[in-house]
Amino acid sequence: MPKKRVTLADVARLAGLSTTAASMILTGRPDTRLSAEAHERVHAAAAKLGYRPNIAARALRTDKSRSIAFISDYVATTRFASGLIRGALAGAEAARHVMLVLETGGEPAREIQAVEAALDRQVDGLIFAAMRAREVFVPDMTINAPVLMLNGTSSRFPTAVLPDEYEGGRSAVRLLVQAGIADSIVLLGHNAEVERGLFRSEPIARRLAGIRDEMQAQGLTFEAELSCWNWEPANGYDLVSDYLRTGHPRAFLSLNDRLAFGAYQALTEARISIPDQVGLVSFDNDELATYLRPGLTTIGLPHEAMGRAAVELLLAGGTDEETLVPMPVLMRGSLPGAVEPAPGKAEPGNDVGA
């Protein structure tokens, strides 16, 4: 037979105080005007009985459940962007909140079910997180709780936490200049003319804008722009292999690390040395970047910092605007003059992105 739940009245009875007095002590009221001895009796009684507060009842009284919902597409069930959830969990723990994690697989019906489940549990707020930066689908339903977008945007909910892609783009170009590379630079993954009028996510558009603005500020132009829609290793390999038949680049600026992985393969087959003959700089700090030799210099996605910031901002009431988190530079051996980090040394940045 299930053990009867210990109630606040049981604690008060054992402590010899009223239920109201026991409640004030256990909820940490600073103005109880009760003696230190009374506080000790209540806490001792609660410990002896194994009392746990009724969160649902407290939520009805205070309109706070000390819980938040983290609703995502694939963040929890893949290695992609897992730093988002690690950071959010750390932020929730620091704020003494429980985080309800709901994964939808990007399916609209499951999105609706997830929101309903969160609202049924009277969460104090909802975070919608995306594996890759993009416009996030939010069900067209009434959500009577604060909402924040993490690694994505929504026209309905302007409060968002995003990586500072624009400054990240500028940083990538500056790295090339600092390495003494000022010509024969190839952009890998995008061609402005070929892709004119095609939509990429707002964060990626900002990455490209930062790259192009810094190129202009430095008085540089790309020798070539190699376009592909899916930024995967096979496409990086094909584009670079084809280009090397006639082109002689000094550096590739790759729009993500997975494309750069393919570029490494093509350069190795062509017996072109990195970084002596060709330098590379990329984005995201994918796990792949640490396995390549020489290591890939990349502009990391600050996923853990973003996750923690999202929880803090949500619980603080939000700002109805975007919060941009700086993207760290991870210097490795793919650029001339770069020093490889010592084996096992911790590096800033996070997991996979765009």
ABEGO torsion letter per residue (X at the ends): XBBBBBBAAAAAAAAGBBAAAAAAAAAGBAAAGBBAAAAAAAAAAAAAAGBBBBAAAAAAAAGBAGBBBBBBAAAAABABGAAAAAAAAAAAAAAGBBBBBBBAGGBAAAAAAAAAAAAAAGBAEBBBBBABBBBBBBBBBBBBBBBBBBGBBBAABABBBBBBAAAAAAAAAAAAAAAGBABGBBBBGBBAAAABGBBBBAAAAAAAAAAAAAAAAAGBBBABBBBBABBBAAAAAAAAAAAAAABBBABBBBABAAAAAAAAAAAAAAGBBOAAABBBBBBGGBAAAAABOBBBBBBBBBAAAAAAAAAAAAAAGEAGBBBBBBBBBBBBAABBGBBBBBBGBBBBEBBBBX
